[in-house]
Amino acid sequence: MDDPVLELRGLCRNFGALKATDNVSLTLRRGEIHALIGPNGAGKTTLMGLISGRIAPEAGSVWLAGQNITGLSVAQRARLGLARSFQVSSLIPEYSALRNVMLALQAKQGHSYRFLRPVALDRGLQSAARDMLARVGLVPRASVAAAFLSHGERRLLEIAVALALNPQCFLLDEPMAGLGAEGTARLVTFLQELKQQAPILLVEHDMDAVFRLADRISVLVYGCVIATGTVAEIRANPAVRAAYLGEEPAT
Ligand SMILES: Nc1ncnc2c1ncn2[C@@H]1O[C@H](COP(=O)(O)OP(=O)(O)OP(=O)(O)O)[C@@H](O)[C@H]1O
């Protein structure tokens, strides 16, 4: 089997006496969506922070495509292809959808975000950015400022921006939050396609979406992974049912 694209080995992070991440190891393989679920306070956000580089671990390591990235900054990890999406801050609200993607493409080519060539004149960049918008179905909204897009459209634009970085993998933190039923259904379809380009580590509270999307699920409880498996395995796992799905073990 292929080496994992992303691998966590024995990650630990405490906040005072609290073990927010307790010896977590998991892998993200090519072509898969691996969902991370768990009750509130289980440590999902902390784990995503450890992977993206926002939080430093006390022990353990993070590997991207075989490279130990544990000591690298958020920006260095992003340049290596670790795309963390759904941070609204990644968009410039007053710029059009097209220009937001063009900026990301330009940044990927090594230019500063702040000192731009007249991007509007760069036809190669424009057509590449249009391709990214087409992937997420936003071409009709290309000239609309990010601030005036709907919530769901902004989520899609953030994916287009992440795509522009040609990532090795995606970290998606609650992408369905705030999307209605229709928006969620569209995003589910899109993520199924996106995982072929780069695997996705998904934190999501919408269990229906998780059960539809995930190739594998890891369940976090009190900072520990208590189970990893397919949807069917996780649904049938007595420890998961007791600890997370709120069911008493069968007697
Ligand atoms: N900066 C911090 N300082 C102190 N405690 C923290 C900090 N960040 C998180 N925690 C604690 O660590 C534990 C894990 O929190 P985390 O936010 O990672 O959980 P979560 O699974 O993402 O929760 P939710 O589903 O509610 O977002 C919680 O008990 C939380 O209170």
The ligand as a Tripos MOL2 file, in Angstrom:
@<TRIPOS>MOLECULE
LIG
   31    33     1     0     0
SMALL
NO_CHARGES

@<TRIPOS>ATOM
      1 N1         -5.8500   27.2670   24.7310 N.pl3     1 LIG1
      2 C1         -6.4060   26.4400   25.6150 C.ar      1 LIG1
      3 N2         -6.1780   26.5760   26.9340 N.ar      1 LIG1
      4 C2         -6.7280   25.7320   27.8410 C.ar      1 LIG1
      5 N3         -7.5420   24.7010   27.5240 N.ar      1 LIG1
      6 C3         -7.8160   24.5140   26.2250 C.ar      1 LIG1
      7 C4         -7.2730   25.3690   25.2040 C.ar      1 LIG1
      8 N4         -7.7320   24.9210   24.0070 N.ar      1 LIG1
      9 C5         -8.5250   23.8600   24.2570 C.ar      1 LIG1
     10 N5         -8.5760   23.6130   25.5910 N.ar      1 LIG1
     11 C6         -9.2890   22.5160   26.2400 C.3       1 LIG1
     12 O1         -8.8520   21.3070   25.5920 O.3       1 LIG1
     13 C7         -9.9520   20.4040   25.4320 C.3       1 LIG1
     14 C8        -10.1130   20.0720   23.9690 C.3       1 LIG1
     15 O2        -10.6270   21.2310   23.2990 O.3       1 LIG1
     16 P1        -10.8910   21.2800   21.7250 P.3       1 LIG1
     17 O3        -11.3780   22.6600   21.4130 O.co2     1 LIG1
     18 O4         -9.6880   20.7930   21.0270 O.co2     1 LIG1
     19 O5        -12.0760   20.2170   21.5670 O.3       1 LIG1
     20 P2        -13.0700   20.0010   20.3480 P.3       1 LIG1
     21 O6        -13.2160   18.5320   20.2060 O.co2     1 LIG1
     22 O7        -12.6080   20.7620   19.1840 O.co2     1 LIG1
     23 O8        -14.4210   20.6270   20.8920 O.3       1 LIG1
     24 P3        -15.6690   21.2390   20.0560 P.3       1 LIG1
     25 O9        -16.3080   20.0740   19.3580 O.co2     1 LIG1
     26 O10       -16.5360   21.7960   21.1420 O.co2     1 LIG1
     27 O11       -15.1130   22.2810   19.1390 O.co2     1 LIG1
     28 C9        -11.1720   21.0880   26.0500 C.3       1 LIG1
     29 O12       -11.3260   20.6150   27.3690 O.3       1 LIG1
     30 C10       -10.7950   22.5640   26.0310 C.3       1 LIG1
     31 O13       -11.4350   23.2570   27.0950 O.3       1 LIG1
@<TRIPOS>BOND
     1     1     2 1
     2     2     3 ar
     3     2     7 ar
     4     3     4 ar
     5     4     5 ar
     6     5     6 ar
     7     6     7 ar
     8     6    10 ar
     9     7     8 ar
    10     8     9 ar
    11     9    10 ar
    12    10    11 1
    13    11    12 1
    14    11    30 1
    15    12    13 1
    16    13    14 1
    17    13    28 1
    18    14    15 1
    19    15    16 1
    20    16    17 2
    21    16    18 1
    22    16    19 1
    23    19    20 1
    24    20    21 2
    25    20    22 1
    26    20    23 1
    27    23    24 1
    28    24    25 2
    29    24    26 1
    30    24    27 1
    31    28    29 1
    32    28    30 1
    33    30    31 1
@<TRIPOS>SUBSTRUCTURE
     1 LIG1         1 GROUP 0 **** ****
